[in-house]
Amino acid sequence: MFGFSWINLFMFLMFFITLPIIYFTSRNEWKAKKNIMLGVTLTKELRKSDKVENIGKVYRKELDTACLILALAGIPGLFLKHVSVSMTWYMFWLIAVIIVPYIPFVRGWKSLRALKRQSGYEIAGQEAQTIYVDLSAITESRKEPSPLWYLPPMVMGLVPCVLCFAFWGTGSFWVMELCYFSMFACIVLFFAMAYKAYRHQRAEMVDDRTELTLALTRVRHYNWHKMMLWSSWLTGVFTLAMYFTFKHVAWILLVTVVYTVLLLVLAIQTEFTVRRVQEKLTRDSGDQIYEDEDHYWLWGSFYYNPNDRHVLKNNRTGMNMTMNLATRTGKGFAIFTVIMILSLPFFGIRLMAEEFTPINFSLKNETLVVNHLKEEYTVDLEDILSAEVLDELPRTGKDIGTNMDTLLKGQFRVDGYGTCKLCLNPKEDQFLVIVTEDRTYIFSPEDEVIQTVIDLVKD
C-alpha cells in the first residue's frame, strides 16, 4: 500500500506547487490596490480603520490554517505504492486546493461588504456616479510592439512539424507526433493573438485623475506584452527540445519540468510586479471620487454585468483577464470549467482500473484474444509468421499508451524488435513475442497459452 517512487515525487512536485501560488496570491488580495481589498472597494478612510484591520487578521488566520491543513494532506500521496492511487489522491487534493482557500476569501468579502454598508458607502447598482476621464493621452502614447518579435518562436514551433513530414514516415506514431507539435505551434500563435486582444481592453480607471489612469494602463499593457512574448519564446524552445528528446522519457520529464517552472516563475513575477505597482500608485486614492463596480462582481471575483456586451474583462487587480458571466460565452466557459475541475478524479480512477485489472488471454476459434477493460487485440493464429518466448523483457520506450509498474499497454519501441504492440505485465517471468505480416506483438499470457501458440507455429 505504501512505498516511495520517483514518479510519486514528480507528481508531488507538479501538483504541490499550486498550493503556494494560491496561498500567496490569496494573501496578496488583502493589500489595497485600486481601492480594492478582498474584492470590495473601500474609501481611504475606511481602509485604515481598526474594523477593517480586524477583518484582515481573521482572514489571514483562516487562510493560513486552511493552507497548512492542505499542505499536510498532500504529503501522504508521496508514499502511496501504486501510481494510480497516488494520482487519484492528488486529483481530489487539487480540487480541495482550488476550493478551500476561497472560503476564507468569501467570508472576508462578506464582512467587508457588511462594514461598507453599515458605514454608508454602499452604492446600489445604477446609482453610481459617472466618472469622465480624458483617454486621448492613452491612445496617443500607445506604441504597438512589432509583431516580428513573435515570428522566431512561431518558426521554432513549426520546425518539428516540418521535420515530422520530412523524416518520420507514416503511421499512428507519426500522426501523434505531428498533432503534438502542432498543438504547441498553435500555443505560440495564441500568445501573439492574446496580446493583440488585450490591447483593446478598457483602461485602468480608478478615479478622475487622467495621469493615474494612464500610468496604470501602461503598466498593465507592458507587463502583459512581456508575459506573452517570453511565454511564446519559452514555448518555441520547449517544442524544439521536445522534438529532440521525445524518445527518451527521462529527458522529456526534465524538459517539461524546466519549461513549467520557468513559465510559472515568469507568470508569478509579472503578476506580482503589476500588483505592487497598483498598490503603490493608488495608495492615496479613494478620498472623494472613485470607481466602484462591486455590484458587478459576484463574491468579489466573478464579473457579471448584463449591460456589458464584452466577453473578456480585465481582472480588478493584477494583470489577468476574466470572462463576463452574463454573456453566453462566459456562462458556457464557466460550466465547462466546473465540469473539468470536478472530473479530475475520474482520470485517477481510470488509471486505477487500468493498473488493478488483470490482463486476460484466451484462445477462441483459432484466435488469440487479449482483454483488459475491453478487447485490446485479436490475433488469428494462422496469421502468425513466428513466435518466441523471452525470459526477460528488453528495454522499452513508450510511443502511445500506458506505462506503469504492472502494465505496459499500447505502442512501444522495444530494443531488438522495433515498434511493437504491447499488452503485458512486466513483472511476469515469461513474455510471448508474436510476429505477423503487419506488426509485432509482445504479451505476457499464461504458460498454457504460450505453449499452444509455440506448438502451432512449429507445426
GUSEMAR-387725 format. One line per field, with one value per residue (C-alpha): residue in one letter; residue number from 1; x negated, y negated, z negated. Coordinates in steps of 0.25 Angstrom, whole numbers. Last residue first. Layout:
BEGIN
resn = a:...
resi = NUM:...
x = X:...
y = Y:...
z = Z:...
//
This chain:
BEGIN
resn = d:k:v:l:d:i:v:t:q:i:v:e:d:e:p:s:f:i:y:t:r:d:e:t:v:i:v:l:f:q:d:e:k:p:n:l:c:l:k:c:t:g:y:g:d:v:r:f:q:g:k:l:l:t:d:m:n:t:g:i:d:k:g:t:r:p:l:e:d:l:v:e:a:s:l:i:d:e:l:d:v:t:y:e:e:k:l:h:n:v:v:l:t:e:n:k:l:s:f:n:i:p:t:f:e:e:a:m:l:r:i:g:f:f:p:l:s:l:i:m:i:v:t:f:i:a:f:g:k:g:t:r:t:a:l:n:m:t:m:n:m:g:t:r:n:n:k:l:v:h:r:d:n:p:n:y:y:f:s:g:w:l:w:y:h:d:e:d:e:y:i:q:d:g:s:d:r:t:l:k:e:q:v:r:r:v:t:f:e:t:q:i:a:l:v:l:l:l:v:t:y:v:v:t:v:l:l:i:w:a:v:h:k:f:t:f:y:m:a:l:t:f:v:g:t:l:w:s:s:w:l:m:m:k:h:w:n:y:h:r:v:r:t:l:a:l:t:l:e:t:r:d:d:v:m:e:a:r:q:h:r:y:a:k:y:a:m:a:f:f:l:v:i:c:a:f:m:s:f:y:c:l:e:m:v:w:f:s:g:t:g:w:f:a:f:c:l:v:c:p:v:l:g:m:v:m:p:p:l:y:w:l:p:s:p:e:k:r:s:e:t:i:a:s:l:d:v:y:i:t:q:a:e:q:g:a:i:e:y:g:s:q:r:k:l:a:r:l:s:k:w:g:r:v:f:p:i:y:p:v:i:i:v:a:i:l:w:f:m:y:w:t:m:s:v:s:v:h:k:l:f:l:g:p:i:g:a:l:a:l:i:l:c:a:t:d:l:e:k:r:y:v:k:g:i:n:e:v:k:d:s:k:r:l:e:k:t:l:t:v:g:l:m:i:n:k:k:a:k:w:e:n:r:s:t:f:y:i:i:p:l:t:i:f:f:m:l:f:m:f:l:n:i:w:s:f:g:f:m
resi = 459:458:457:456:455:454:453:452:451:450:449:448:447:446:445:444:443:442:441:440:439:438:437:436:435:434:433:432:431:430:429:428:427:426:425:424:423:422:421:420:419:418:417:416:415:414:413:412:411:410:409:408:407:406:405:404:403:402:401:400:399:398:397:396:395:394:393:392:391:390:389:388:387:386:385:384:383:382:381:380:379:378:377:376:375:374:373:372:371:370:369:368:367:366:365:364:363:362:361:360:359:358:357:356:355:354:353:352:351:350:349:348:347:346:345:344:343:342:341:340:339:338:337:336:335:334:333:332:331:330:329:328:327:326:325:324:323:322:321:320:319:318:317:316:315:314:313:312:311:310:309:308:307:306:305:304:303:302:301:300:299:298:297:296:295:294:293:292:291:290:289:288:287:286:285:284:283:282:281:280:279:278:277:276:275:274:273:272:271:270:269:268:267:266:265:264:263:262:261:260:259:258:257:256:255:254:253:252:251:250:249:248:247:246:245:244:243:242:241:240:239:238:237:236:235:234:233:232:231:230:229:228:227:226:225:224:223:222:221:220:219:218:217:216:215:214:213:212:211:210:209:208:207:206:205:204:203:202:201:200:199:198:197:196:195:194:193:192:191:190:189:188:187:186:185:184:183:182:181:180:179:178:177:176:175:174:173:172:171:170:169:168:167:166:165:164:163:162:161:160:159:158:157:156:155:154:153:152:151:150:149:148:147:146:145:144:143:142:141:140:139:138:137:136:135:134:133:132:131:130:129:128:127:126:125:124:123:122:121:120:119:118:117:116:115:114:113:112:111:110:109:108:107:106:105:104:103:102:101:100:99:98:97:96:95:94:93:92:91:90:89:88:87:86:85:84:83:82:81:80:79:78:77:76:75:74:73:72:71:70:69:68:67:66:65:64:63:62:61:60:59:58:57:56:55:54:53:52:51:50:49:48:47:46:45:44:43:42:41:40:39:38:37:36:35:34:33:32:31:30:29:28:27:26:25:24:23:22:21:20:19:18:17:16:15:14:13:12:11:10:9:8:7:6:5:4:3:2:1
x = -14:-25:-15:-4:-13:-18:-4:1:-11:-9:6:2:-8:1:0:-10:-9:-18:-13:-20:-13:-6:-12:-11:-21:-17:-27:-22:-27:-32:-34:-23:-27:-26:-11:-7:1:-9:-9:-23:-32:-46:-49:-63:-61:-46:-39:-25:-11:0:0:-11:-5:-10:-20:-12:-14:0:1:-6:-21:-26:-41:-44:-57:-56:-47:-54:-51:-46:-38:-37:-27:-28:-19:-6:6:12:13:22:18:29:24:30:44:48:44:32:35:26:32:23:31:32:47:45:32:31:22:28:20:23:30:22:14:24:36:27:23:38:40:29:35:49:42:41:56:60:50:54:68:66:58:68:80:71:68:82:87:76:79:94:91:94:82:73:60:47:34:20:11:13:25:39:38:39:51:54:68:71:86:86:100:103:91:86:71:67:57:63:73:80:74:84:89:75:72:68:59:54:58:54:43:41:27:15:9:13:-1:-8:3:4:-11:-12:0:-7:-20:-12:-6:-19:-27:-17:-15:-30:-33:-21:-27:-41:-36:-27:-38:-49:-39:-35:-50:-53:-41:-44:-59:-56:-46:-55:-48:-43:-57:-60:-46:-43:-55:-49:-35:-42:-49:-36:-29:-39:-39:-24:-24:-34:-25:-12:-18:-25:-13:-4:-15:-15:0:3:-8:-3:12:8:-1:10:21:13:9:24:28:44:43:38:38:29:33:43:38:34:19:22:27:14:6:15:12:-3:-1:9:-1:-11:0:3:-11:-10:2:-5:-16:-6:2:-10:-15:-2:-2:-16:-12:0:-7:-15:-29:-37:-47:-41:-27:-31:-43:-32:-24:-37:-41:-27:-29:-43:-37:-26:-37:-44:-32:-27:-37:-32:-19:-26:-22:-10:-13:-2:-4:6:17:14:14:27:33:39:46:61:66:81:86:92:107:108:105:106:94:90:82:92:82:92:92:76:76:85:77:65:70:76:62:55:64:63:48:47:55:46:35:43:48:35:27:38:40:25:26:36:27:15:21:25:11:5:15:11:-4:-3:-11:-6:-17:-16:-1:-2:-8:3:12:1:1:16:16:6:14:27:20:12:25:33:22:21:36:37:26:32:45:38:31:44:50:38:40:29:37:49:42:37:50:53:56:58:52:43:38:40:36:28:19:21:13:23:23:8:11:19:8:-2:7:11:-3:-8:3:1:-13:-8:-3:-16:-25:-16:-15:-30:-32:-21:-29:-42:-36:-33:-25:-11:0
y = 109:101:89:97:102:88:83:94:93:79:81:92:83:72:59:48:41:35:33:30:24:25:39:45:46:51:49:56:52:60:57:47:34:26:29:29:23:18:14:13:3:8:23:22:12:10:-3:-3:-5:-1:5:7:11:14:3:-6:-11:-13:-16:-23:-24:-17:-13:2:9:24:33:45:59:57:67:68:67:66:64:63:61:74:72:60:49:41:29:20:25:16:14:22:34:41:51:61:67:81:81:75:75:67:56:48:36:33:20:13:3:0:-2:-10:-19:-21:-25:-35:-41:-41:-50:-62:-62:-72:-82:-79:-81:-94:-99:-95:-102:-115:-115:-113:-124:-134:-130:-133:-146:-150:-142:-153:-146:-148:-155:-155:-167:-169:-175:-177:-166:-171:-167:-158:-155:-169:-172:-180:-183:-169:-170:-158:-158:-147:-150:-160:-149:-153:-165:-175:-181:-184:-193:-206:-216:-227:-242:-247:-241:-228:-229:-231:-217:-216:-217:-208:-197:-197:-196:-184:-177:-179:-173:-162:-157:-158:-150:-140:-138:-137:-128:-119:-118:-116:-104:-98:-98:-93:-82:-78:-77:-68:-59:-58:-55:-44:-38:-38:-37:-51:-57:-64:-68:-72:-82:-88:-90:-95:-106:-111:-110:-118:-129:-130:-131:-142:-150:-148:-151:-164:-168:-167:-174:-186:-186:-186:-197:-206:-205:-208:-220:-226:-224:-231:-243:-244:-246:-244:-231:-217:-215:-204:-206:-196:-184:-186:-184:-170:-165:-168:-161:-149:-148:-146:-137:-128:-127:-121:-111:-108:-103:-95:-88:-85:-78:-68:-66:-63:-54:-46:-45:-40:-29:-25:-22:-30:-34:-41:-49:-60:-61:-60:-70:-80:-79:-80:-93:-99:-103:-109:-117:-122:-125:-134:-141:-147:-158:-161:-166:-179:-186:-196:-209:-214:-229:-235:-225:-227:-242:-242:-235:-248:-243:-244:-238:-234:-233:-220:-220:-209:-198:-202:-209:-205:-215:-217:-211:-200:-196:-197:-188:-178:-177:-176:-164:-157:-159:-153:-141:-139:-140:-130:-120:-122:-115:-102:-102:-101:-93:-84:-81:-78:-68:-60:-59:-57:-45:-39:-41:-34:-22:-21:-21:-10:-10:-22:-30:-44:-43:-44:-58:-66:-66:-73:-84:-85:-86:-98:-104:-105:-110:-121:-125:-125:-134:-143:-146:-148:-158:-165:-166:-173:-182:-186:-189:-197:-207:-210:-204:-212:-225:-222:-218:-204:-195:-181:-169:-165:-179:-189:-204:-202:-192:-190:-178:-167:-160:-158:-147:-140:-141:-136:-124:-120:-120:-113:-102:-100:-95:-83:-77:-77:-74:-62:-57:-56:-50:-40:-36:-36:-25:-23:-12:-10:0
z = 148:141:141:134:123:120:119:110:101:99:96:86:79:76:85:84:98:108:122:135:147:161:166:153:142:128:116:103:90:78:63:61:54:68:68:83:94:104:119:125:132:133:129:124:113:112:116:111:116:105:92:82:68:54:52:61:76:83:97:109:112:100:99:96:91:94:85:79:81:95:103:118:129:144:156:148:158:156:141:143:134:126:118:107:104:93:78:82:92:101:111:118:130:134:131:117:110:97:90:79:74:59:55:44:52:63:53:44:56:59:44:46:58:51:40:50:54:44:49:64:61:53:65:75:68:66:81:85:76:81:95:93:87:72:68:73:74:67:70:64:60:45:39:44:54:68:75:87:93:96:97:84:78:73:64:56:53:43:32:21:17:30:37:44:31:26:38:30:37:29:26:12:3:10:15:7:8:23:29:19:19:34:35:25:33:46:41:34:47:55:45:44:59:61:50:54:69:64:55:66:76:66:62:76:81:69:71:86:83:74:84:96:110:110:107:120:123:108:109:121:115:102:109:116:103:96:107:107:92:93:102:95:81:87:94:81:74:83:84:69:66:77:73:58:63:72:62:51:61:64:50:48:40:42:57:63:78:84:93:107:104:98:111:118:107:107:122:120:109:117:128:119:114:128:130:117:123:136:128:122:135:143:132:131:146:147:136:143:156:167:170:159:167:176:170:156:159:164:151:142:149:147:132:135:146:137:127:137:142:129:129:143:137:134:121:123:117:109:104:113:109:94:96:102:90:84:71:68:56:54:40:36:34:45:36:21:15:1:-6:-18:-29:-31:-16:-16:-28:-22:-9:-17:-25:-13:-6:-18:-18:-3:-4:-16:-7:5:-1:-1:13:22:12:10:24:25:13:21:33:23:17:31:36:23:25:40:37:27:14:7:1:8:7:-8:-7:-1:-13:-21:-11:-11:-26:-26:-14:-23:-35:-28:-21:-34:-41:-29:-28:-43:-43:-31:-38:-50:-41:-34:-48:-52:-41:-30:-18:-23:-22:-8:-3:-1:12:8:16:4:3:14:14:27:19:4:-1:-5:8:6:-4:7:17:7:4:18:23:10:13:28:26:19:32:40:28:23:37:39:25:28:41:33:25:10:3:-4:0
//
